[in-house]
Amino acid sequence: MDLWNEKQDWLVERGAALMASFHRWTGRHLIEPTGDAVLDARLLFEAPFVVVSGGAEADQMLNYANLTALGLWEMDWETLVKTPSRHTAEPMHRDERAEFLRRVRENGFIDDYSGIRISRTGRRFRIRKAIVWNVLDATGAYAGQAATFSSWEFLESDKS
């Protein structure tokens, strides 16, 4: 069975929260809405740009990635949902991380994040102009954070 059919209920539910929260904070749409929640979620899942999210845990666990994100991070779904989001990035300096989190918390989103990310196999890549936003559930409660970006470049290996 393909991933869409196997995880459709979650993909539609989380996709709706991602799209609604993104629009709430930015006034923009991740994808042009069709009015059909299932179709919108599928379009988001198959989009040619990255969309990834994590839950509200203290050590945030990834809980959604579209096909582009799964490919970029070289993960299957089962690996993704067992991965703390911090494992997909190089460690930030504490003061940089505190400032980043403060900006997202205060503004609901930021639209200028750049940084180095690491795939499951250790492949490093730089992302630019990522939008990171707070995700709210259907009741308006905080449900984690998400990110989207369409610009990345792979970095040369540091190994000799």
GROMACS elastic network, one bead per residue, 0.5 to 0.9 nm:
[ bonds ]
;  ai    aj funct       b0    kb
    1     4     6  0.84147   500
    1     5     6  0.67173   500
    1     6     6  0.64057   500
    2     5     6  0.56409   500
    2     6     6  0.62012   500
    2     7     6  0.86938   500
    3     6     6  0.50119   500
    3     7     6  0.59011   500
    3     8     6  0.77707   500
    3    77     6  0.79190   500
    4     7     6  0.54740   500
    4     8     6  0.52205   500
    4     9     6  0.89881   500
    4    11     6  0.75819   500
    4    42     6  0.76880   500
    4    45     6  0.81952   500
    5     8     6  0.51514   500
    5     9     6  0.84635   500
    6     9     6  0.83087   500
    7    10     6  0.55968   500
    7    11     6  0.60274   500
    7    12     6  0.86162   500
    8    12     6  0.59510   500
    8    13     6  0.84432   500
    8    38     6  0.83163   500
    8    41     6  0.86478   500
    8    42     6  0.84921   500
    9    12     6  0.53131   500
    9    13     6  0.61737   500
    9    14     6  0.85809   500
    9    38     6  0.89081   500
   10    13     6  0.50580   500
   10    14     6  0.58404   500
   10    15     6  0.79403   500
   10    64     6  0.87282   500
   11    14     6  0.53549   500
   11    15     6  0.55112   500
   11    16     6  0.82582   500
   11    38     6  0.87098   500
   11    41     6  0.64337   500
   11    42     6  0.78248   500
   11    45     6  0.75760   500
   11    64     6  0.75659   500
   11    66     6  0.89072   500
   12    15     6  0.50190   500
   12    16     6  0.60070   500
   12    17     6  0.86606   500
   12    37     6  0.67971   500
   12    38     6  0.58323   500
   12    39     6  0.86534   500
   12    40     6  0.80779   500
   12    41     6  0.50614   500
   12    42     6  0.75777   500
   13    16     6  0.53493   500
   13    17     6  0.65164   500
   13    18     6  0.88002   500
   13    37     6  0.87729   500
   13    41     6  0.81864   500
   14    17     6  0.50692   500
   14    18     6  0.60713   500
   14    19     6  0.85550   500
   14    41     6  0.83625   500
   14    53     6  0.89859   500
   14    63     6  0.86943   500
   14    64     6  0.73491   500
   14   137     6  0.83796   500
   15    18     6  0.50446   500
   15    19     6  0.60631   500
   15    20     6  0.84583   500
   15    37     6  0.85776   500
   15    40     6  0.79116   500
   15    41     6  0.51748   500
   15    42     6  0.84466   500
   15    44     6  0.70847   500
   15    45     6  0.78895   500
   15    64     6  0.84237   500
   16    19     6  0.52260   500
   16    20     6  0.59786   500
   16    21     6  0.83794   500
   16    37     6  0.69734   500
   16    38     6  0.89114   500
   16    40     6  0.80122   500
   16    41     6  0.67219   500
   16   137     6  0.88838   500
   16   138     6  0.86974   500
   17    20     6  0.52216   500
   17    21     6  0.58917   500
   17    22     6  0.83079   500
   17   135     6  0.66058   500
   17   136     6  0.63338   500
   17   137     6  0.56843   500
   17   138     6  0.67880   500
   17   143     6  0.87164   500
   18    21     6  0.53237   500
   18    22     6  0.59722   500
   18    23     6  0.85638   500
   18    30     6  0.85335   500
   18    51     6  0.88710   500
   18    53     6  0.81866   500
   18   133     6  0.89320   500
   18   134     6  0.88195   500
   18   135     6  0.60668   500
   18   136     6  0.78055   500
   18   137     6  0.86469   500
   18   145     6  0.88140   500
   18   146     6  0.72507   500
   19    22     6  0.51516   500
   19    23     6  0.61811   500
   19    24     6  0.85637   500
   19    29     6  0.67784   500
   19    30     6  0.60932   500
   19    31     6  0.79274   500
   19    33     6  0.89941   500
   19    40     6  0.89306   500
   19    41     6  0.86834   500
   19    44     6  0.86193   500
   19   135     6  0.89258   500
   20    23     6  0.51964   500
   20    24     6  0.60694   500
   20    25     6  0.87501   500
   20    29     6  0.82862   500
   20   135     6  0.84021   500
   20   136     6  0.81410   500
   20   137     6  0.89684   500
   20   138     6  0.89544   500
   21    25     6  0.62270   500
   21    26     6  0.84339   500
   21   133     6  0.76440   500
   21   134     6  0.70006   500
   21   135     6  0.53494   500
   21   136     6  0.58758   500
   21   137     6  0.82233   500
   22    25     6  0.54417   500
   22    26     6  0.58944   500
   22    27     6  0.74658   500
   22    28     6  0.70348   500
   22    29     6  0.68287   500
   22    30     6  0.70071   500
   22   109     6  0.83121   500
   22   132     6  0.89157   500
   22   133     6  0.66487   500
   22   134     6  0.79628   500
   22   135     6  0.75064   500
   22   146     6  0.87217   500
   23    26     6  0.52985   500
   23    29     6  0.54153   500
   23    30     6  0.75910   500
   24    27     6  0.58228   500
   24    28     6  0.80231   500
   24   108     6  0.89087   500
   25    28     6  0.81927   500
   25   107     6  0.79566   500
   25   108     6  0.58486   500
   25   109     6  0.63352   500
   25   133     6  0.73330   500
   25   134     6  0.81437   500
   26    29     6  0.80782   500
   26   108     6  0.85454   500
   26   109     6  0.73742   500
   26   110     6  0.89231   500
   26   111     6  0.88494   500
   26   133     6  0.87044   500
   28    31     6  0.88041   500
   29    32     6  0.61518   500
   29    33     6  0.74808   500
   30    33     6  0.84885   500
   30    44     6  0.75398   500
   30    51     6  0.89772   500
   30   148     6  0.85013   500
   31    34     6  0.88776   500
   31    40     6  0.75301   500
   31    43     6  0.73842   500
   31    44     6  0.65969   500
   31    47     6  0.82422   500
   32    40     6  0.81037   500
   33    36     6  0.76832   500
   33    37     6  0.84248   500
   33    39     6  0.88334   500
   33    40     6  0.61134   500
   34    37     6  0.77729   500
   34    39     6  0.72571   500
   34    40     6  0.62693   500
   35    39     6  0.82481   500
   35    40     6  0.74725   500
   36    39     6  0.53536   500
   36    40     6  0.60209   500
   36    41     6  0.85844   500
   37    40     6  0.50802   500
   37    41     6  0.60881   500
   37    42     6  0.85986   500
   38    41     6  0.51743   500
   38    42     6  0.62339   500
   38    43     6  0.86593   500
   39    42     6  0.50557   500
   39    43     6  0.61090   500
   39    44     6  0.85724   500
   40    43     6  0.50969   500
   40    44     6  0.62037   500
   40    45     6  0.85694   500
   41    44     6  0.50811   500
   41    45     6  0.60703   500
   41    46     6  0.86204   500
   42    46     6  0.60945   500
   42    47     6  0.83687   500
   43    46     6  0.51780   500
   43    47     6  0.58014   500
   44    47     6  0.50495   500
   44    48     6  0.87278   500
   44    49     6  0.88682   500
   44    51     6  0.78650   500
   44    66     6  0.69378   500
   45    48     6  0.89470   500
   45    51     6  0.80336   500
   45    65     6  0.75474   500
   45    67     6  0.59935   500
   45    68     6  0.81280   500
   46    49     6  0.86128   500
   46    66     6  0.63586   500
   46    67     6  0.57907   500
   46    68     6  0.72613   500
   47    50     6  0.74643   500
   47    51     6  0.83804   500
   47    66     6  0.72753   500
   47    67     6  0.74907   500
   47    68     6  0.70102   500
   48    67     6  0.82163   500
   48    68     6  0.60707   500
   48   150     6  0.77194   500
   49    66     6  0.84599   500
   49    67     6  0.88971   500
   49    68     6  0.60900   500
   49    69     6  0.76937   500
   49   148     6  0.71644   500
   49   149     6  0.60945   500
   49   151     6  0.81804   500
   50    65     6  0.76429   500
   50    66     6  0.65909   500
   50    67     6  0.79075   500
   50    68     6  0.53695   500
   50    70     6  0.85951   500
   50    72     6  0.82999   500
   50   147     6  0.77421   500
   50   148     6  0.51927   500
   50   149     6  0.53657   500
   50   150     6  0.61057   500
   50   151     6  0.89159   500
   51    64     6  0.78802   500
   51    65     6  0.57908   500
   51    66     6  0.56780   500
   51    67     6  0.86362   500
   51    68     6  0.76814   500
   51    69     6  0.62806   500
   51   146     6  0.71727   500
   51   147     6  0.57868   500
   51   149     6  0.70835   500
   52    62     6  0.75695   500
   52    63     6  0.78624   500
   52    64     6  0.54457   500
   52    66     6  0.66191   500
   52    69     6  0.64917   500
   52    70     6  0.87070   500
   52   145     6  0.87290   500
   52   146     6  0.56110   500
   52   147     6  0.55258   500
   52   148     6  0.66065   500
   53    61     6  0.84938   500
   53    62     6  0.57647   500
   53    63     6  0.58982   500
   53    64     6  0.51108   500
   53    65     6  0.65402   500
   53    85     6  0.84449   500
   53   135     6  0.84284   500
   53   144     6  0.72496   500
   53   145     6  0.57307   500
   53   147     6  0.63120   500
   53   148     6  0.88718   500
   54    57     6  0.82973   500
   54    60     6  0.57929   500
   54    61     6  0.52416   500
   54    63     6  0.50334   500
   54    64     6  0.67320   500
   54    81     6  0.88353   500
   54    84     6  0.82639   500
   54    85     6  0.67524   500
   54   135     6  0.89790   500
   54   143     6  0.82748   500
   54   144     6  0.55404   500
   54   145     6  0.56707   500
   54   146     6  0.63274   500
   55    58     6  0.88524   500
   55    59     6  0.89297   500
   55    60     6  0.56371   500
   55    61     6  0.58167   500
   55    62     6  0.64866   500
   55    63     6  0.63534   500
   55    64     6  0.89660   500
   55   135     6  0.86081   500
   55   142     6  0.89908   500
   55   143     6  0.57441   500
   55   145     6  0.66913   500
   55   146     6  0.87627   500
   56    59     6  0.82293   500
   56    60     6  0.61096   500
   56    61     6  0.80503   500
   56   142     6  0.70458   500
   56   143     6  0.51874   500
   56   145     6  0.74861   500
   57    61     6  0.68080   500
   57   143     6  0.88884   500
   57   144     6  0.76143   500
   58    61     6  0.87737   500
   59    84     6  0.65565   500
   59    85     6  0.78115   500
   59    86     6  0.79094   500
   60    83     6  0.87372   500
   60    84     6  0.56541   500
   60    85     6  0.57830   500
   60    86     6  0.75570   500
   60   144     6  0.77277   500
   60   145     6  0.87918   500
   61    80     6  0.85900   500
   61    81     6  0.67360   500
   61    82     6  0.68665   500
   61    83     6  0.57417   500
   61    85     6  0.54466   500
   61    86     6  0.83587   500
   62    65     6  0.79509   500
   62    80     6  0.62143   500
   62    81     6  0.53013   500
   62    82     6  0.71504   500
   62    83     6  0.58359   500
   62    84     6  0.59349   500
   62    85     6  0.54734   500
   63    77     6  0.89375   500
   63    80     6  0.70757   500
   63    81     6  0.51025   500
   63    82     6  0.83352   500
   63    83     6  0.85995   500
   64    77     6  0.83898   500
   64    80     6  0.77966   500
   64    81     6  0.74290   500
   64   146     6  0.87364   500
   65    68     6  0.77496   500
   65    69     6  0.54542   500
   65    70     6  0.59447   500
   65    77     6  0.79953   500
   65    80     6  0.77875   500
   66    69     6  0.53344   500
   66    70     6  0.62422   500
   66    71     6  0.87069   500
   67    70     6  0.50396   500
   67    71     6  0.61471   500
   67    72     6  0.85633   500
   68    71     6  0.52172   500
   68    72     6  0.61492   500
   68    73     6  0.86762   500
   69    72     6  0.50197   500
   69    73     6  0.60536   500
   69    74     6  0.81770   500
   69    75     6  0.85228   500
   70    73     6  0.53800   500
   70    74     6  0.57889   500
   70    75     6  0.52167   500
   70    76     6  0.63673   500
   70    77     6  0.74171   500
   70    80     6  0.77657   500
   71    75     6  0.65459   500
   71    76     6  0.82277   500
   72    75     6  0.79712   500
   72   119     6  0.68502   500
   73    76     6  0.89775   500
   73    80     6  0.88118   500
   73    88     6  0.76979   500
   73   117     6  0.85695   500
   73   118     6  0.70610   500
   73   120     6  0.58279   500
   73   121     6  0.81173   500
   73   123     6  0.83228   500
   74   119     6  0.58507   500
   74   120     6  0.56909   500
   74   121     6  0.69819   500
   74   123     6  0.89444   500
   75    78     6  0.80626   500
   75    79     6  0.59531   500
   75    80     6  0.60032   500
   75   119     6  0.78859   500
   75   120     6  0.63880   500
   75   121     6  0.88649   500
   76    79     6  0.54761   500
   76    80     6  0.62183   500
   76    81     6  0.89837   500
   77    80     6  0.50090   500
   77    81     6  0.63789   500
   77    82     6  0.88565   500
   78    81     6  0.56014   500
   78    82     6  0.67114   500
   79    82     6  0.53662   500
   79    83     6  0.64961   500
   79   120     6  0.89588   500
   80    83     6  0.52989   500
   80    84     6  0.85233   500
   81    84     6  0.81420   500
   83    86     6  0.82569   500
   83    87     6  0.67968   500
   83    88     6  0.81262   500
   84    87     6  0.56285   500
   84    88     6  0.76805   500
   85    88     6  0.55941   500
   85    89     6  0.75434   500
   86    89     6  0.56968   500
   86    90     6  0.77531   500
   86    91     6  0.75082   500
   87    90     6  0.75880   500
   87    91     6  0.86321   500
   87   117     6  0.87830   500
   87   118     6  0.76509   500
   87   119     6  0.88029   500
   87   120     6  0.85577   500
   88   116     6  0.89461   500
   88   117     6  0.56201   500
   88   118     6  0.50883   500
   88   119     6  0.63267   500
   88   120     6  0.75364   500
   89    92     6  0.82559   500
   89   115     6  0.79772   500
   89   116     6  0.61379   500
   89   118     6  0.53921   500
   89   119     6  0.84143   500
   89   124     6  0.87708   500
   90   115     6  0.82187   500
   90   116     6  0.61161   500
   90   117     6  0.60979   500
   90   118     6  0.69364   500
   90   124     6  0.89607   500
   91    94     6  0.86086   500
   91    97     6  0.87856   500
   92    95     6  0.81517   500
   92    96     6  0.62811   500
   92    97     6  0.56727   500
   92   115     6  0.89753   500
   93    96     6  0.52071   500
   93    97     6  0.60873   500
   93    98     6  0.85648   500
   94    97     6  0.51038   500
   94    98     6  0.60505   500
   94    99     6  0.85907   500
   95    98     6  0.50642   500
   95    99     6  0.61886   500
   95   100     6  0.85631   500
   96    99     6  0.52141   500
   96   100     6  0.61338   500
   96   101     6  0.86648   500
   97   101     6  0.61001   500
   97   102     6  0.84477   500
   98   101     6  0.52323   500
   98   102     6  0.60253   500
   98   103     6  0.86287   500
   99   102     6  0.50345   500
   99   103     6  0.61861   500
   99   104     6  0.87421   500
  100   103     6  0.53177   500
  100   104     6  0.64526   500
  100   105     6  0.86828   500
  100   110     6  0.85121   500
  100   113     6  0.84372   500
  101   104     6  0.52247   500
  101   105     6  0.60104   500
  101   106     6  0.85080   500
  102   105     6  0.50742   500
  102   106     6  0.59689   500
  102   107     6  0.83566   500
  103   106     6  0.52659   500
  103   107     6  0.58681   500
  103   108     6  0.77616   500
  103   109     6  0.73119   500
  103   110     6  0.68115   500
  104   107     6  0.53382   500
  104   108     6  0.50963   500
  104   110     6  0.57223   500
  104   132     6  0.71605   500
  104   133     6  0.64351   500
  104   134     6  0.71190   500
  105   108     6  0.54490   500
  105   109     6  0.73290   500
  105   133     6  0.85832   500
  105   134     6  0.74547   500
  106   109     6  0.80226   500
  107   110     6  0.70678   500
  107   133     6  0.86935   500
  108   132     6  0.85182   500
  108   133     6  0.57121   500
  108   134     6  0.55256   500
  108   135     6  0.86970   500
  109   131     6  0.69238   500
  109   132     6  0.54290   500
  109   134     6  0.63240   500
  110   113     6  0.69141   500
  110   130     6  0.80400   500
  110   131     6  0.55739   500
  110   132     6  0.54563   500
  110   133     6  0.65333   500
  111   129     6  0.61875   500
  111   130     6  0.58468   500
  111   132     6  0.65104   500
  111   133     6  0.85201   500
  112   128     6  0.74079   500
  112   130     6  0.57861   500
  112   131     6  0.63684   500
  112   132     6  0.84708   500
  113   127     6  0.79899   500
  113   128     6  0.63970   500
  113   129     6  0.52388   500
  113   131     6  0.64660   500
  113   132     6  0.73761   500
  114   126     6  0.71893   500
  114   127     6  0.53336   500
  114   129     6  0.57457   500
  114   130     6  0.62963   500
  115   125     6  0.83823   500
  115   126     6  0.55820   500
  115   127     6  0.55263   500
  115   128     6  0.68599   500
  115   130     6  0.88935   500
  116   124     6  0.66808   500
  116   125     6  0.56082   500
  116   127     6  0.63313   500
  116   155     6  0.89846   500
  117   123     6  0.83206   500
  117   124     6  0.57055   500
  117   125     6  0.53610   500
  117   126     6  0.61522   500
  117   127     6  0.72425   500
  118   121     6  0.78419   500
  118   122     6  0.55274   500
  118   123     6  0.55159   500
  118   125     6  0.63630   500
  118   126     6  0.88205   500
  119   122     6  0.51381   500
  119   123     6  0.51095   500
  119   124     6  0.64423   500
  119   125     6  0.80478   500
  120   123     6  0.73687   500
  123   154     6  0.75354   500
  123   155     6  0.78108   500
  123   156     6  0.88147   500
  123   157     6  0.77088   500
  124   153     6  0.86986   500
  124   154     6  0.60433   500
  124   155     6  0.56258   500
  124   156     6  0.78140   500
  124   157     6  0.76578   500
  125   152     6  0.64405   500
  125   153     6  0.53709   500
  125   155     6  0.52782   500
  125   156     6  0.87495   500
  126   151     6  0.83973   500
  126   152     6  0.53710   500
  126   153     6  0.53648   500
  126   154     6  0.64404   500
  126   155     6  0.70224   500
  127   130     6  0.68239   500
  127   149     6  0.73003   500
  127   150     6  0.81742   500
  127   151     6  0.58843   500
  127   153     6  0.67849   500
  128   149     6  0.72200   500
  128   150     6  0.80797   500
  128   151     6  0.56595   500
  128   152     6  0.62868   500
  128   153     6  0.88156   500
  129   148     6  0.89105   500
  129   149     6  0.66487   500
  129   150     6  0.82818   500
  129   151     6  0.72993   500
  130   147     6  0.65274   500
  130   148     6  0.56313   500
  130   150     6  0.77210   500
  130   151     6  0.79907   500
  131   146     6  0.81842   500
  131   147     6  0.54515   500
  131   148     6  0.54018   500
  131   149     6  0.65030   500
  132   145     6  0.69315   500
  132   146     6  0.55845   500
  132   148     6  0.66991   500
  132   149     6  0.89819   500
  133   144     6  0.86597   500
  133   145     6  0.55473   500
  133   146     6  0.54796   500
  133   147     6  0.64220   500
  133   148     6  0.89059   500
  134   142     6  0.71014   500
  134   143     6  0.75197   500
  134   144     6  0.60016   500
  134   146     6  0.65108   500
  135   140     6  0.88293   500
  135   141     6  0.84042   500
  135   142     6  0.60806   500
  135   143     6  0.52507   500
  135   144     6  0.51989   500
  135   145     6  0.51079   500
  135   146     6  0.65434   500
  136   139     6  0.75510   500
  136   140     6  0.51137   500
  136   141     6  0.52247   500
  136   143     6  0.50088   500
  136   144     6  0.72286   500
  136   145     6  0.85454   500
  137   140     6  0.52403   500
  137   141     6  0.54656   500
  137   142     6  0.64996   500
  137   143     6  0.56986   500
  137   144     6  0.89838   500
  138   141     6  0.74882   500
  139   142     6  0.89927   500
  140   143     6  0.85736   500
  142   145     6  0.85277   500
  149   152     6  0.79071   500
  155   158     6  0.87160   500
  156   159     6  0.87652   500
  157   160     6  0.80083   500
